[in-house]
Amino acid sequence: MDLVLFGPPGAGKGTQAQFLVESYKIPQISTGDMLRAAVKAGTPLGVKAQEIMAQGGLVSDDIVLGIVAERIVQDDCCAGFVLDGFPRTIPQADALDLILKQAGRAIDHVISLEVDTEEIVKRLSGRRSCPSCGKGYHITFDAPKEEGVCDICGSSLVQRADDQEDTVRNRLLVYEQQTAPLKEYYRSKHVLCSIPGMGAIAEIQQRIINALVS
């Protein structure tokens, strides 16, 4: 089963991706993972990507797509994969379709986790962490015993810059701008599964299973 997984920051995408990996015995692959693997393996595209990244440049679509093509023919992808973080644009989606077609494959389902914006803001902006021991907290769901103080080592808790509310809202806006056209693209191909991402983890997992078998 060849899957694409969409989800805004804080939607629980990592948790659900791991569930898909364990349930269907297929690997989760992301552009970051693929680039690092290609660089480590020293493939021609990996070498080229490493040269570009070493100079501070952005790896082009052509290189990323080439690495995707290399990755999906590896043995662990025989039964399928969960593609995370790619494609991000319509041209990338078109190119991915062509790569898969040449391999005799196609995207079976695109899972889009849908979570209310205010819920995501609450989830992300409430996160805190200890800079000394690394323990994580949430001011609503997993608060420390003493506000702003780590239970483990007593250090003052901090909020990551990208978890600040204004930053979170901007990240969500960018995500929506990027993925809205892709949702329509995959909806037109009748492979989009919009999954409500609110509620208990097990409930969301059941919704995903129901969508994949329907």
VOBA-1610 file (N, C-alpha, C; in pm, whole numbers, padded with zeros to 5 digits, always signed):
BEGIN
Met+00084-00118+00000Met+00000+00000+00000Met+00089+00124+00000Asp+00082+00203-00105Asp+00164+00324-00118Asp+00082+00444-00069Leu+00129+00506+00040Leu+00052+00610+00106Leu+00129+00741+00111Val+00054+00852+00109Val+00108+00983+00139Val+00037+01033+00263Leu+00113+01089+00358Leu+00055+01138+00483Leu+00073+01288+00494Phe-00039+01358+00505Phe-00038+01502+00529Phe-00080+01528+00674Gly-00036+01638+00727Gly-00082+01679+00860Gly-00009+01803+00904Pro-00081+01902+00955Pro-00015+02024+01001Pro+00070+01998+01124Pro+00160+02088+01159Pro+00237+02072+01282Pro+00142+02054+01400Gly+00171+01957+01486Gly+00089+01936+01604Gly-00034+01851+01582Ala-00051+01795+01462Ala-00171+01715+01433Ala-00158+01570+01479Gly-00039+01531+01525Gly-00018+01393+01565Gly+00026+01305+01451Lys+00084+01368+01349Lys+00124+01295+01230Lys+00229+01187+01260Gly+00324+01220+01347Gly+00428+01124+01381Gly+00372+00999+01445Thr+00277+01017+01535Thr+00214+00905+01603Thr+00139+00817+01504Gln+00063+00879+01415Gln-00016+00802+01319Gln+00073+00738+01212Ala+00182+00804+01176Ala+00275+00744+01081Ala+00334+00616+01139Gln+00371+00619+01267Gln+00426+00501+01332Gln+00323+00389+01339Phe+00198+00427+01361Phe+00089+00328+01363Phe+00077+00260+01227Leu+00085+00337+01119Leu+00077+00280+00985Leu+00195+00188+00956Val+00313+00230+01001Val+00434+00147+00982Val+00417+00012+01050Glu+00368+00015+01175Glu+00354-00109+01252Glu+00239-00195+01200Ser+00130-00129+01157Ser+00012-00205+01114Ser+00030-00271+00979Tyr+00097-00201+00888Tyr+00107-00250+00751Tyr+00247-00299+00713Lys+00339-00292+00811Lys+00476-00341+00790Lys+00541-00275+00667Ile+00522-00145+00659Ile+00582-00066+00551Ile+00663+00048+00612Pro+00769+00096+00545Pro+00852+00200+00604Pro+00791+00339+00589Gln+00819+00423+00688Gln+00790+00566+00676Gln+00913+00631+00617Ile+00894+00703+00508Ile+01009+00770+00446Ile+00977+00918+00426Ser+01075+01000+00456Ser+01060+01144+00439Ser+01175+01195+00354Thr+01159+01314+00301Thr+01266+01370+00217Thr+01395+01382+00298Gly+01383+01421+00425Gly+01502+01433+00508Gly+01572+01299+00526Asp+01491+01196+00556Asp+01547+01061+00572Asp+01615+01015+00444Met+01546+01039+00332Met+01599+00993+00203Met+01728+01064+00166Leu+01733+01193+00191Leu+01854+01269+00160Leu+01972+01219+00244Arg+01947+01202+00374Arg+02055+01155+00462Arg+02103+01016+00422Ala+02007+00929+00387Ala+02044+00792+00348Ala+02124+00792+00218Ala+02082+00876+00123Ala+02152+00882-00006Ala+02293+00937+00011Val+02306+01039+00098Val+02437+01096+00125Val+02527+00992+00192Lys+02472+00922+00292Lys+02549+00821+00365Lys+02591+00706+00274Ala+02502+00668+00182Ala+02531+00558+00090Ala+02625+00599-00022Gly+02640+00732-00040Gly+02730+00781-00144Gly+02679+00758-00284Thr+02546+00755-00302Thr+02491+00741-00437Thr+02524+00867-00516Pro+02521+00859-00649Pro+02551+00978-00729Pro+02465+01099-00691Leu+02336+01075-00671Leu+02249+01185-00631Leu+02280+01231-00488Gly+02318+01137-00402Gly+02355+01172-00266Gly+02479+01260-00262Val+02575+01226-00344Val+02698+01307-00353Val+02664+01448-00401Lys+02580+01455-00503Lys+02542+01586-00557Lys+02467+01668-00452Ala+02375+01602-00380Ala+02299+01671-00275Ala+02391+01721-00165Gln+02488+01639-00127Gln+02580+01677-00021Gln+02661+01801-00061Glu+02704+01807-00187Glu+02779+01924-00235Glu+02695+02051-00224Ile+02566+02040-00262Ile+02477+02156-00258Ile+02452+02200-00114Met+02423+02102-00027Met+02393+02135+00113Met+02516+02192+00184Ala+02636+02142+00148Ala+02759+02190+00210Ala+02783+02337+00179Gln+02730+02381+00065Gln+02743+02522+00025Gln+02626+02607+00073Gly+02535+02544+00151Gly+02420+02617+00204Gly+02305+02632+00107Gly+02308+02557-00002Gly+02202+02569-00102Gly+02085+02476-00074Leu+01975+02498-00147Leu+01857+02413-00137Leu+01863+02305-00246Val+01835+02185-00207Val+01838+02073-00302Val+01719+02087-00397Ser+01744+02077-00526Ser+01640+02099-00626Ser+01540+01984-00630Asp+01422+02011-00688Asp+01320+01909-00705Asp+01374+01789-00782Asp+01455+01815-00884Asp+01507+01706-00967Asp+01587+01607-00883Ile+01670+01659-00792Ile+01751+01571-00708Ile+01662+01496-00609Val+01570+01568-00546Val+01480+01504-00450Val+01399+01394-00518Leu+01347+01423-00635Leu+01267+01325-00708Leu+01352+01204-00748Gly+01476+01230-00783Gly+01566+01120-00816Gly+01591+01031-00696Ile+01606+01094-00579Ile+01628+01018-00457Ile+01503+00940-00418Val+01385+00999-00441Val+01260+00927-00418Val+01256+00802-00506Ala+01292+00821-00633Ala+01291+00709-00727Ala+01387+00598-00682Glu+01503+00637-00628Glu+01598+00538-00576Glu+01541+00466-00454Arg+01474+00543-00370Arg+01429+00488-00240Arg+01316+00387-00255Ile+01220+00416-00342Ile+01099+00333-00347Ile+01122+00197-00413Val+01238+00178-00475Val+01266+00047-00535Val+01349-00041-00443Gln+01380+00010-00322Gln+01454-00071-00226Gln+01363-00180-00168Asp+01426-00286-00120Asp+01352-00405-00079Asp+01245-00377+00025Asp+01272-00286+00120Asp+01176-00266+00228Asp+01051-00192+00182Cys+01052-00141+00059Cys+00934-00072+00003Cys+00850-00162-00087Cys+00887-00290-00095Cys+00815-00381-00186Cys+00665-00385-00154Ala+00632-00385-00024Ala+00491-00394+00016Ala+00425-00257+00029Gly+00502-00151+00004Gly+00448-00016+00013Gly+00532+00074+00101Phe+00481+00195+00123Phe+00552+00294+00204Phe+00455+00401+00252Val+00499+00476+00352Val+00428+00596+00398Val+00518+00714+00366Leu+00479+00794+00270Leu+00561+00908+00227Leu+00520+01030+00309Asp+00614+01085+00383Asp+00587+01192+00480Asp+00664+01318+00439Gly+00592+01428+00420Gly+00658+01554+00388Gly+00686+01575+00241Phe+00632+01490+00158Phe+00650+01498+00014Phe+00535+01425-00053Pro+00478+01479-00159Pro+00512+01604-00227Pro+00458+01727-00153Arg+00513+01844-00188Arg+00469+01971-00130Arg+00405+02063-00233Thr+00423+02032-00361Thr+00368+02116-00467Thr+00302+02028-00573Ile+00219+02088-00658Ile+00155+02013-00766Ile+00259+01956-00863Pro+00362+02034-00905Pro+00463+01975-00995Pro+00533+01854-00932Gln+00559+01860-00801Gln+00619+01745-00734Gln+00525+01625-00736Ala+00396+01651-00716Ala+00296+01543-00717Ala+00287+01480-00856Asp+00289+01563-00960Asp+00287+01512-01097Asp+00410+01425-01124Ala+00526+01474-01080Ala+00650+01400-01103Ala+00651+01269-01025Leu+00598+01273-00901Leu+00589+01150-00821Leu+00500+01048-00890Asp+00387+01092-00943Asp+00298+01001-01014Asp+00369+00934-01131Leu+00450+01011-01202Leu+00523+00957-01317Leu+00627+00854-01273Ile+00700+00885-01165Ile+00799+00793-01111Ile+00734+00660-01072Leu+00621+00671-01003Leu+00551+00550-00958Leu+00496+00471-01077Lys+00443+00544-01176Lys+00389+00477-01295Lys+00498+00397-01366Gln+00618+00455-01374Gln+00729+00386-01440Gln+00770+00261-01363Ala+00740+00261-01231Ala+00771+00144-01148Ala+00651+00050-01137Gly+00543+00081-01213Gly+00424-00002-01210Gly+00343+00015-01082Arg+00352+00134-01023Arg+00285+00160-00896Arg+00205+00290-00904Ala+00130+00317-00798Ala+00053+00443-00789Ala+00019+00468-00643Ile-00003+00594-00609Ile-00046+00627-00474Ile-00186+00569-00452Asp-00199+00488-00346Asp-00328+00424-00317Asp-00419+00516-00235His-00360+00581-00135His-00438+00669-00049His-00351+00786-00004Val-00413+00902+00007Val-00350+01019+00068Val-00428+01050+00195Ile-00362+01034+00310Ile-00428+01057+00439Ile-00399+01200+00484Ser-00503+01276+00502Ser-00489+01414+00548Ser-00552+01428+00686Leu-00467+01446+00788Leu-00517+01464+00924Leu-00567+01607+00941Glu-00694+01620+00977Glu-00757+01752+00988Glu-00779+01785+01136Val-00717+01893+01181Val-00730+01935+01320Val-00760+02085+01323Asp-00852+02124+01408Asp-00891+02263+01423Asp-00769+02350+01457Thr-00761+02466+01394Thr-00648+02555+01414Thr-00627+02591+01561Glu-00734+02626+01630Glu-00720+02667+01770Glu-00671+02552+01857Glu-00709+02429+01822Glu-00661+02313+01897Glu-00511+02296+01877Ile-00463+02315+01755Ile-00320+02301+01727Ile-00242+02411+01799Val-00294+02533+01795Val-00228+02643+01866Val-00216+02609+02014Lys-00322+02555+02071Lys-00321+02515+02213Lys-00218+02406+02238Arg-00214+02307+02149Arg-00120+02196+02166Arg+00025+02244+02161Leu+00057+02325+02061Leu+00197+02362+02039Leu+00244+02475+02130Ser+00160+02577+02147Ser+00203+02692+02226Ser+00212+02660+02375Gly+00150+02547+02415Gly+00156+02507+02556Gly+00276+02421+02590Arg+00358+02387+02491Arg+00472+02300+02518Arg+00584+02377+02588Arg+00646+02310+02683Arg+00763+02365+02754Arg+00866+02254+02767Ser+00991+02291+02781Ser+01095+02190+02798Ser+01202+02240+02894Cys+01273+02144+02951Cys+01381+02176+03043Cys+01512+02181+02966Pro+01581+02295+02969Pro+01707+02306+02893Pro+01820+02224+02955Ser+01802+02182+03080Ser+01909+02108+03148Ser+01899+01957+03127Cys+01781+01900+03155Cys+01769+01754+03146Cys+01687+01708+03026Gly+01621+01803+02957Gly+01547+01769+02836Gly+01405+01723+02857Lys+01359+01715+02981Lys+01222+01671+03010Lys+01121+01768+02947Gly+01017+01711+02883Gly+00915+01793+02818Gly+00788+01801+02901Tyr+00717+01912+02888Tyr+00592+01934+02961Tyr+00491+02002+02870His+00368+02010+02917His+00265+02090+02852His+00184+02158+02962Ile+00163+02289+02948Ile+00101+02364+03057Ile-00044+02320+03084Thr-00108+02255+02987Thr-00245+02206+03006Thr-00250+02056+03028Phe-00182+01980+02942Phe-00196+01835+02942Phe-00095+01761+03030Asp+00018+01823+03058Asp+00123+01755+03136Asp+00204+01861+03210Ala+00139+01933+03298Ala+00201+02047+03367Ala+00299+02001+03475Pro+00406+02078+03498Pro+00496+02046+03609Pro+00426+02074+03742Lys+00480+02016+03849Lys+00420+02035+03981Lys+00423+02182+04021Glu+00534+02247+03991Glu+00546+02391+04016Glu+00557+02463+03882Glu+00473+02562+03861Glu+00468+02631+03732Glu+00606+02683+03691Gly+00646+02647+03570Gly+00770+02698+03513Gly+00897+02633+03565Val+00882+02526+03647Val+01000+02463+03706Val+01000+02313+03676Cys+01113+02260+03635Cys+01124+02118+03602Cys+01111+02032+03727Asp+01026+01930+03721Asp+01009+01837+03832Asp+01138+01759+03861Ile+01217+01733+03757Ile+01332+01644+03770Ile+01453+01714+03831Cys+01487+01831+03773Cys+01613+01895+03816Cys+01596+02036+03870Gly+01474+02090+03866Gly+01450+02222+03923Gly+01489+02340+03836Ser+01529+02312+03713Ser+01565+02422+03622Ser+01439+02494+03573Ser+01457+02617+03528Ser+01346+02694+03472Ser+01312+02641+03333Leu+01184+02619+03307Leu+01140+02566+03178Leu+01141+02677+03073Val+01158+02636+02949Val+01161+02732+02839Val+01062+02691+02730Gln+01024+02788+02649Gln+00939+02762+02533Gln+01021+02782+02407Arg+01018+02684+02318Arg+01091+02697+02192Arg+01035+02813+02112Ala+01122+02878+02038Ala+01078+02994+01959Ala+00968+02956+01860Asp+00978+02838+01800Asp+00877+02800+01700Asp+00748+02748+01763Asp+00742+02745+01896Asp+00618+02710+01965Asp+00543+02834+02015Gln+00597+02952+01993Gln+00528+03074+02033Gln+00405+03092+01944Glu+00298+03147+02001Glu+00168+03147+01932Glu+00174+03211+01794Asp+00238+03328+01782Asp+00243+03395+01651Asp+00314+03307+01548Thr+00421+03242+01592Thr+00497+03156+01502Thr+00416+03034+01462Val+00344+02976+01559Val+00260+02860+01530Val+00154+02895+01426Arg+00089+03009+01445Arg-00016+03050+01351Arg+00041+03073+01212Asn+00161+03127+01205Asn+00223+03149+01074Asn+00259+03016+01009Arg+00309+02922+01088Arg+00342+02788+01035Arg+00217+02720+00980Leu+00106+02736+01050Leu-00019+02674+01006Leu-00069+02739+00877Leu-00051+02871+00867Leu-00093+02941+00746Leu-00012+02894+00625Val+00119+02882+00645Val+00206+02834+00537Val+00168+02692+00498Tyr+00141+02608+00597Tyr+00102+02470+00569Tyr-00025+02466+00484Glu-00124+02545+00524Glu-00251+02545+00451Glu-00233+02595+00308Gln-00150+02697+00292Gln-00124+02750+00158Gln-00056+02646+00070Gln+00033+02568+00130Gln+00107+02467+00053Gln+00020+02346+00020Thr-00059+02301+00118Thr-00127+02173+00101Thr-00266+02183+00040Ala-00332+02298+00051Ala-00468+02311-00003Ala-00473+02271-00151Pro-00384+02320-00237Pro-00388+02277-00378Pro-00363+02127-00394Leu-00275+02071-00309Leu-00246+01928-00318Leu-00367+01844-00277Lys-00442+01892-00179Lys-00562+01819-00139Lys-00660+01810-00256Glu-00677+01922-00325Glu-00767+01922-00441Glu-00714+01832-00551Tyr-00584+01833-00569Tyr-00518+01748-00670Tyr-00550+01601-00644Tyr-00531+01559-00518Tyr-00554+01418-00486Tyr-00702+01386-00471Arg-00782+01484-00435Arg-00927+01461-00430Arg-00979+01433-00571Ser-00924+01503-00669Ser-00968+01482-00808Ser-00929+01344-00859Lys-00828+01284-00794Lys-00786+01149-00831Lys-00855+01042-00746His-00943+01088-00656His-01023+00999-00572His-00938+00913-00479Val-00829+00969-00429Val-00745+00896-00334Val-00730+00971-00201Leu-00792+01088-00188Leu-00778+01167-00065Leu-00869+01114+00045Cys-00812+01090+00162Cys-00889+01049+00280Cys-00869+01157+00388Ser-00969+01241+00408Ser-00961+01343+00511Ser-01005+01282+00644Ile-00912+01276+00739Ile-00936+01208+00867Ile-00942+01312+00979Pro-01054+01320+01054Pro-01058+01408+01170Pro-00950+01368+01270Gly-00864+01463+01304Gly-00751+01434+01393Gly-00774+01473+01537Met-00900+01492+01576Met-00933+01527+01714Met-00984+01402+01785Gly-00955+01391+01913Gly-01003+01277+01991Gly-00889+01188+02036Ala-00924+01073+02092Ala-00824+00979+02141Ala-00744+00920+02025Ile-00619+00887+02052Ile-00530+00833+01948Ile-00591+00708+01885Ala-00646+00620+01968Ala-00705+00496+01917Ala-00823+00524+01825Glu-00901+00626+01857Glu-01016+00662+01772Glu-00968+00709+01635Ile-00864+00789+01635Ile-00809+00840+01508Ile-00753+00725+01426Gln-00686+00634+01493Gln-00630+00516+01423Gln-00741+00434+01359Gln-00853+00419+01429Gln-00965+00342+01373Gln-01023+00412+01253Arg-01030+00544+01257Arg-01079+00620+01141Arg-00990+00598+01020Ile-00860+00594+01044Ile-00765+00571+00934Ile-00785+00432+00874Ile-00796+00332+00961Ile-00818+00195+00914Ile-00947+00187+00831Asn-01053+00248+00883Asn-01182+00245+00812Asn-01170+00308+00673Ala-01093+00418+00665Ala-01076+00487+00536Ala-00995+00401+00438Leu-00894+00332+00490Leu-00806+00254+00403Leu-00873+00127+00349Val-00969+00075+00422Val-01034-00049+00378Val-01165-00023+00305Ser-01207+00102+00301Ser-01337+00132+00237Ser-01322+00141+00087
//
